[in-house]
Amino acid sequence: MYNQIYYPKSFLSEQSPSIKLAQAYVPIQKYVSIYPPEEALKKGTVFPELDFPYVGEKMR
């Protein structure tokens, strides 16, 4: 089921039956720890491994 490719019916035709629209790759993540609920709400994630704060554009 994970390798199943979805094609919209309107996209398929006799000339292009094997065109792939997209393919996703999601690496396996190791479960290390989680933030406490209050901190997770502030940071927007419960997993420290996914905590990448927005830095924004640098001022010139």
trRosetta pair geometry for C-beta under 8 A, 3 or more apart (Angstrom, degrees):
i j d omega theta_ij theta_ji phi_ij phi_ji
1 4 5.5 -29 -158 -11 41 122
5 20 6.0 -83 -142 -126 143 86
5 21 7.5 148 -173 25 99 87
5 23 7.9 -40 -105 -89 101 85
6 21 7.4 -50 81 35 70 133
7 11 5.4 -129 -178 77 87 119
7 12 5.2 82 137 -58 131 105
7 19 7.7 107 -117 74 123 80
7 21 6.7 161 -104 -23 66 116
8 11 4.4 90 65 -3 88 109
8 12 7.5 -166 88 -12 49 83
9 12 6.1 -57 -153 29 35 108
11 16 7.7 -82 155 98 75 124
11 19 7.6 -119 155 76 110 121
11 21 7.3 4 165 -74 167 118
12 16 7.0 -148 -142 88 43 84
12 17 6.4 45 -155 -114 96 59
13 16 5.4 49 53 36 89 86
13 17 7.5 -117 77 -61 40 64
14 17 6.9 -9 -145 -46 28 104
16 19 4.6 -3 176 -14 108 122
20 23 6.3 5 160 -44 131 102
29 47 7.8 35 148 -178 146 155
29 49 6.4 152 -167 107 120 150
30 49 7.6 149 66 -77 74 163
32 48 7.0 -74 79 56 118 108
32 49 6.2 117 23 -44 121 118
33 48 6.1 13 76 13 96 123
34 40 7.1 -2 171 -78 91 130
34 46 4.8 -4 -157 159 105 94
34 47 6.2 -49 -112 -89 71 52
34 48 7.5 -173 -126 -12 23 84
35 39 4.2 -122 177 94 118 109
35 40 4.1 157 83 -65 116 80
35 43 6.3 149 -42 34 174 137
35 45 7.4 101 11 101 130 63
35 46 5.5 -141 41 -153 89 47
35 47 7.6 -105 -4 -40 90 10
35 48 6.3 128 -53 -59 90 82
35 51 7.9 93 -46 -64 131 135
36 39 5.0 78 58 17 81 106
36 40 6.8 -151 88 -12 35 92
37 40 5.6 -58 -141 36 28 114
37 41 6.5 29 161 -20 64 103
38 41 6.1 -55 -155 31 29 110
38 42 6.8 25 150 -15 62 106
39 42 5.6 -56 -152 37 37 112
39 43 6.1 18 157 -6 71 113
40 43 6.1 -65 -139 48 28 100
40 44 7.9 -126 172 44 55 10
40 45 6.5 -99 -153 101 79 29
40 46 4.2 14 -135 -99 136 64
41 44 7.8 35 -175 -69 25 36
43 51 5.4 -25 176 -123 133 113
43 53 7.9 -80 -144 -81 86 87
45 48 7.9 161 106 -70 111 21
45 50 4.7 -136 -174 92 157 109
45 51 5.5 -156 62 -78 127 72
47 50 4.5 59 84 16 107 106
47 51 7.2 -160 99 -30 57 83
48 51 5.2 -41 -151 5 44 124
